[in-house]
């Protein structure tokens, strides 16, 4: 299992990189990214079913982060970055982010 501090550090690094991508993106780019992520979620739900309400509640009311949650946060923010880089055709960023995804497991 990954060390919690590693997952939190990855999350912080991914988050900073994604903030830079978002700042350099247009409103239309961000909207397209949101649509594609919504499509991915819909595909997931179609294949695996609805996420339990308690999962959403946990993320909205989180006060501390355990190992599993830290890994999910890091993975989620990384997927956002990859999707946004794809929408904005930033091939260099896509490659860097995908390499990070591979390194994070």
PyMOL CGO cylinders between C-alpha atoms (Angstrom):
from pymol import cmd
from pymol.cgo import CYLINDER

trace = [
    CYLINDER, 0.00, 0.00, 0.00, 1.23, 3.51, -0.79, 0.3, 1, 1, 1, 1, 1, 1,
    CYLINDER, 1.23, 3.51, -0.79, 2.27, 5.73, 2.05, 0.3, 1, 1, 1, 1, 1, 1,
    CYLINDER, 2.27, 5.73, 2.05, -0.37, 8.36, 2.87, 0.3, 1, 1, 1, 1, 1, 1,
    CYLINDER, -0.37, 8.36, 2.87, 2.15, 11.20, 2.81, 0.3, 1, 1, 1, 1, 1, 1,
    CYLINDER, 2.15, 11.20, 2.81, 3.20, 10.09, -0.70, 0.3, 1, 1, 1, 1, 1, 1,
    CYLINDER, 3.20, 10.09, -0.70, -0.42, 10.17, -1.92, 0.3, 1, 1, 1, 1, 1, 1,
    CYLINDER, -0.42, 10.17, -1.92, -1.03, 13.58, -0.36, 0.3, 1, 1, 1, 1, 1, 1,
    CYLINDER, -1.03, 13.58, -0.36, 2.19, 14.94, -1.84, 0.3, 1, 1, 1, 1, 1, 1,
    CYLINDER, 2.19, 14.94, -1.84, 1.20, 13.58, -5.27, 0.3, 1, 1, 1, 1, 1, 1,
    CYLINDER, 1.20, 13.58, -5.27, -2.22, 15.19, -4.87, 0.3, 1, 1, 1, 1, 1, 1,
    CYLINDER, -2.22, 15.19, -4.87, -0.64, 18.57, -4.03, 0.3, 1, 1, 1, 1, 1, 1,
    CYLINDER, -0.64, 18.57, -4.03, 1.71, 18.34, -7.02, 0.3, 1, 1, 1, 1, 1, 1,
    CYLINDER, 1.71, 18.34, -7.02, -1.05, 17.26, -9.41, 0.3, 1, 1, 1, 1, 1, 1,
    CYLINDER, -1.05, 17.26, -9.41, -3.34, 19.97, -8.04, 0.3, 1, 1, 1, 1, 1, 1,
    CYLINDER, -3.34, 19.97, -8.04, -0.77, 22.71, -8.68, 0.3, 1, 1, 1, 1, 1, 1,
    CYLINDER, -0.77, 22.71, -8.68, -0.15, 21.46, -12.22, 0.3, 1, 1, 1, 1, 1, 1,
    CYLINDER, -0.15, 21.46, -12.22, -3.87, 21.25, -12.93, 0.3, 1, 1, 1, 1, 1, 1,
    CYLINDER, -3.87, 21.25, -12.93, -4.40, 24.79, -11.61, 0.3, 1, 1, 1, 1, 1, 1,
    CYLINDER, -4.40, 24.79, -11.61, -1.82, 26.01, -14.13, 0.3, 1, 1, 1, 1, 1, 1,
    CYLINDER, -1.82, 26.01, -14.13, -3.58, 24.14, -16.94, 0.3, 1, 1, 1, 1, 1, 1,
    CYLINDER, -3.58, 24.14, -16.94, -6.94, 25.56, -15.87, 0.3, 1, 1, 1, 1, 1, 1,
    CYLINDER, -6.94, 25.56, -15.87, -5.61, 29.11, -15.69, 0.3, 1, 1, 1, 1, 1, 1,
    CYLINDER, -5.61, 29.11, -15.69, -4.35, 28.80, -19.27, 0.3, 1, 1, 1, 1, 1, 1,
    CYLINDER, -4.35, 28.80, -19.27, -7.63, 27.30, -20.53, 0.3, 1, 1, 1, 1, 1, 1,
    CYLINDER, -7.63, 27.30, -20.53, -10.64, 29.04, -21.97, 0.3, 1, 1, 1, 1, 1, 1,
    CYLINDER, -10.64, 29.04, -21.97, -14.12, 28.77, -20.52, 0.3, 1, 1, 1, 1, 1, 1,
    CYLINDER, -14.12, 28.77, -20.52, -15.04, 26.63, -23.53, 0.3, 1, 1, 1, 1, 1, 1,
    CYLINDER, -15.04, 26.63, -23.53, -12.11, 24.28, -22.87, 0.3, 1, 1, 1, 1, 1, 1,
    CYLINDER, -12.11, 24.28, -22.87, -13.16, 23.87, -19.25, 0.3, 1, 1, 1, 1, 1, 1,
    CYLINDER, -13.16, 23.87, -19.25, -16.76, 23.22, -20.29, 0.3, 1, 1, 1, 1, 1, 1,
    CYLINDER, -16.76, 23.22, -20.29, -15.66, 20.57, -22.79, 0.3, 1, 1, 1, 1, 1, 1,
    CYLINDER, -15.66, 20.57, -22.79, -13.51, 18.93, -20.12, 0.3, 1, 1, 1, 1, 1, 1,
    CYLINDER, -13.51, 18.93, -20.12, -16.47, 18.85, -17.74, 0.3, 1, 1, 1, 1, 1, 1,
    CYLINDER, -16.47, 18.85, -17.74, -18.67, 17.29, -20.43, 0.3, 1, 1, 1, 1, 1, 1,
    CYLINDER, -18.67, 17.29, -20.43, -16.11, 14.57, -21.15, 0.3, 1, 1, 1, 1, 1, 1,
    CYLINDER, -16.11, 14.57, -21.15, -15.63, 13.79, -17.47, 0.3, 1, 1, 1, 1, 1, 1,
    CYLINDER, -15.63, 13.79, -17.47, -19.42, 13.61, -17.07, 0.3, 1, 1, 1, 1, 1, 1,
    CYLINDER, -19.42, 13.61, -17.07, -19.51, 11.19, -20.01, 0.3, 1, 1, 1, 1, 1, 1,
    CYLINDER, -19.51, 11.19, -20.01, -16.84, 9.04, -18.32, 0.3, 1, 1, 1, 1, 1, 1,
    CYLINDER, -16.84, 9.04, -18.32, -18.86, 9.00, -15.11, 0.3, 1, 1, 1, 1, 1, 1,
    CYLINDER, -18.86, 9.00, -15.11, -22.00, 8.02, -17.01, 0.3, 1, 1, 1, 1, 1, 1,
    CYLINDER, -22.00, 8.02, -17.01, -20.14, 5.14, -18.67, 0.3, 1, 1, 1, 1, 1, 1,
    CYLINDER, -20.14, 5.14, -18.67, -18.88, 4.00, -15.28, 0.3, 1, 1, 1, 1, 1, 1,
    CYLINDER, -18.88, 4.00, -15.28, -22.39, 4.08, -13.82, 0.3, 1, 1, 1, 1, 1, 1,
    CYLINDER, -22.39, 4.08, -13.82, -23.76, 2.20, -16.82, 0.3, 1, 1, 1, 1, 1, 1,
    CYLINDER, -23.76, 2.20, -16.82, -21.19, -0.54, -16.40, 0.3, 1, 1, 1, 1, 1, 1,
    CYLINDER, -21.19, -0.54, -16.40, -20.90, -0.73, -12.59, 0.3, 1, 1, 1, 1, 1, 1,
    CYLINDER, -20.90, -0.73, -12.59, -24.00, 0.97, -11.23, 0.3, 1, 1, 1, 1, 1, 1,
    CYLINDER, -24.00, 0.97, -11.23, -24.61, 4.05, -9.18, 0.3, 1, 1, 1, 1, 1, 1,
    CYLINDER, -24.61, 4.05, -9.18, -21.97, 5.15, -6.71, 0.3, 1, 1, 1, 1, 1, 1,
    CYLINDER, -21.97, 5.15, -6.71, -23.24, 4.89, -3.16, 0.3, 1, 1, 1, 1, 1, 1,
    CYLINDER, -23.24, 4.89, -3.16, -24.49, 8.19, -1.76, 0.3, 1, 1, 1, 1, 1, 1,
    CYLINDER, -24.49, 8.19, -1.76, -22.14, 7.75, 1.20, 0.3, 1, 1, 1, 1, 1, 1,
    CYLINDER, -22.14, 7.75, 1.20, -19.15, 8.03, -1.18, 0.3, 1, 1, 1, 1, 1, 1,
    CYLINDER, -19.15, 8.03, -1.18, -20.28, 11.48, -2.29, 0.3, 1, 1, 1, 1, 1, 1,
    CYLINDER, -20.28, 11.48, -2.29, -21.10, 12.52, 1.26, 0.3, 1, 1, 1, 1, 1, 1,
    CYLINDER, -21.10, 12.52, 1.26, -17.66, 11.42, 2.45, 0.3, 1, 1, 1, 1, 1, 1,
    CYLINDER, -17.66, 11.42, 2.45, -15.91, 13.55, -0.15, 0.3, 1, 1, 1, 1, 1, 1,
    CYLINDER, -15.91, 13.55, -0.15, -18.07, 16.59, 0.61, 0.3, 1, 1, 1, 1, 1, 1,
    CYLINDER, -18.07, 16.59, 0.61, -17.61, 16.41, 4.37, 0.3, 1, 1, 1, 1, 1, 1,
    CYLINDER, -17.61, 16.41, 4.37, -14.06, 15.08, 4.60, 0.3, 1, 1, 1, 1, 1, 1,
    CYLINDER, -14.06, 15.08, 4.60, -12.11, 16.24, 7.62, 0.3, 1, 1, 1, 1, 1, 1,
    CYLINDER, -12.11, 16.24, 7.62, -9.16, 13.87, 7.44, 0.3, 1, 1, 1, 1, 1, 1,
    CYLINDER, -9.16, 13.87, 7.44, -7.66, 11.75, 4.69, 0.3, 1, 1, 1, 1, 1, 1,
    CYLINDER, -7.66, 11.75, 4.69, -6.91, 8.06, 5.00, 0.3, 1, 1, 1, 1, 1, 1,
    CYLINDER, -6.91, 8.06, 5.00, -4.73, 6.05, 2.59, 0.3, 1, 1, 1, 1, 1, 1,
    CYLINDER, -4.73, 6.05, 2.59, -7.58, 5.05, 0.28, 0.3, 1, 1, 1, 1, 1, 1,
    CYLINDER, -7.58, 5.05, 0.28, -9.02, 8.57, 0.09, 0.3, 1, 1, 1, 1, 1, 1,
    CYLINDER, -9.02, 8.57, 0.09, -5.59, 10.08, -0.56, 0.3, 1, 1, 1, 1, 1, 1,
    CYLINDER, -5.59, 10.08, -0.56, -5.07, 7.71, -3.46, 0.3, 1, 1, 1, 1, 1, 1,
    CYLINDER, -5.07, 7.71, -3.46, -8.52, 8.52, -4.88, 0.3, 1, 1, 1, 1, 1, 1,
    CYLINDER, -8.52, 8.52, -4.88, -7.90, 12.28, -4.60, 0.3, 1, 1, 1, 1, 1, 1,
    CYLINDER, -7.90, 12.28, -4.60, -4.55, 11.99, -6.37, 0.3, 1, 1, 1, 1, 1, 1,
    CYLINDER, -4.55, 11.99, -6.37, -5.98, 9.75, -9.09, 0.3, 1, 1, 1, 1, 1, 1,
    CYLINDER, -5.98, 9.75, -9.09, -9.02, 11.97, -9.65, 0.3, 1, 1, 1, 1, 1, 1,
    CYLINDER, -9.02, 11.97, -9.65, -7.09, 15.21, -9.96, 0.3, 1, 1, 1, 1, 1, 1,
    CYLINDER, -7.09, 15.21, -9.96, -4.65, 13.51, -12.32, 0.3, 1, 1, 1, 1, 1, 1,
    CYLINDER, -4.65, 13.51, -12.32, -7.50, 12.31, -14.56, 0.3, 1, 1, 1, 1, 1, 1,
    CYLINDER, -7.50, 12.31, -14.56, -8.84, 15.87, -14.64, 0.3, 1, 1, 1, 1, 1, 1,
    CYLINDER, -8.84, 15.87, -14.64, -5.45, 17.10, -15.79, 0.3, 1, 1, 1, 1, 1, 1,
    CYLINDER, -5.45, 17.10, -15.79, -5.13, 14.49, -18.50, 0.3, 1, 1, 1, 1, 1, 1,
    CYLINDER, -5.13, 14.49, -18.50, -8.61, 15.26, -19.81, 0.3, 1, 1, 1, 1, 1, 1,
    CYLINDER, -8.61, 15.26, -19.81, -7.98, 19.01, -19.79, 0.3, 1, 1, 1, 1, 1, 1,
    CYLINDER, -7.98, 19.01, -19.79, -4.63, 18.58, -21.56, 0.3, 1, 1, 1, 1, 1, 1,
    CYLINDER, -4.63, 18.58, -21.56, -6.37, 16.47, -24.21, 0.3, 1, 1, 1, 1, 1, 1,
    CYLINDER, -6.37, 16.47, -24.21, -9.14, 19.03, -24.72, 0.3, 1, 1, 1, 1, 1, 1,
    CYLINDER, -9.14, 19.03, -24.72, -6.59, 21.83, -25.14, 0.3, 1, 1, 1, 1, 1, 1,
    CYLINDER, -6.59, 21.83, -25.14, -4.30, 19.67, -27.33, 0.3, 1, 1, 1, 1, 1, 1,
    CYLINDER, -4.30, 19.67, -27.33, -1.28, 20.07, -25.05, 0.3, 1, 1, 1, 1, 1, 1,
    CYLINDER, -1.28, 20.07, -25.05, 0.50, 16.91, -26.09, 0.3, 1, 1, 1, 1, 1, 1,
    CYLINDER, 0.50, 16.91, -26.09, 3.55, 17.61, -23.94, 0.3, 1, 1, 1, 1, 1, 1,
    CYLINDER, 3.55, 17.61, -23.94, 1.35, 17.94, -20.83, 0.3, 1, 1, 1, 1, 1, 1,
    CYLINDER, 1.35, 17.94, -20.83, -0.60, 14.80, -21.73, 0.3, 1, 1, 1, 1, 1, 1,
    CYLINDER, -0.60, 14.80, -21.73, 2.61, 12.78, -21.91, 0.3, 1, 1, 1, 1, 1, 1,
    CYLINDER, 2.61, 12.78, -21.91, 3.90, 14.19, -18.61, 0.3, 1, 1, 1, 1, 1, 1,
    CYLINDER, 3.90, 14.19, -18.61, 0.61, 13.55, -16.81, 0.3, 1, 1, 1, 1, 1, 1,
    CYLINDER, 0.61, 13.55, -16.81, 0.25, 10.04, -18.21, 0.3, 1, 1, 1, 1, 1, 1,
    CYLINDER, 0.25, 10.04, -18.21, 3.79, 9.30, -17.04, 0.3, 1, 1, 1, 1, 1, 1,
    CYLINDER, 3.79, 9.30, -17.04, 2.80, 10.49, -13.57, 0.3, 1, 1, 1, 1, 1, 1,
    CYLINDER, 2.80, 10.49, -13.57, -0.25, 8.24, -13.67, 0.3, 1, 1, 1, 1, 1, 1,
    CYLINDER, -0.25, 8.24, -13.67, 1.96, 5.29, -14.55, 0.3, 1, 1, 1, 1, 1, 1,
    CYLINDER, 1.96, 5.29, -14.55, 4.36, 6.16, -11.73, 0.3, 1, 1, 1, 1, 1, 1,
    CYLINDER, 4.36, 6.16, -11.73, 1.54, 6.46, -9.22, 0.3, 1, 1, 1, 1, 1, 1,
    CYLINDER, 1.54, 6.46, -9.22, 0.21, 2.99, -9.85, 0.3, 1, 1, 1, 1, 1, 1,
]
cmd.load_cgo(trace, "trace")
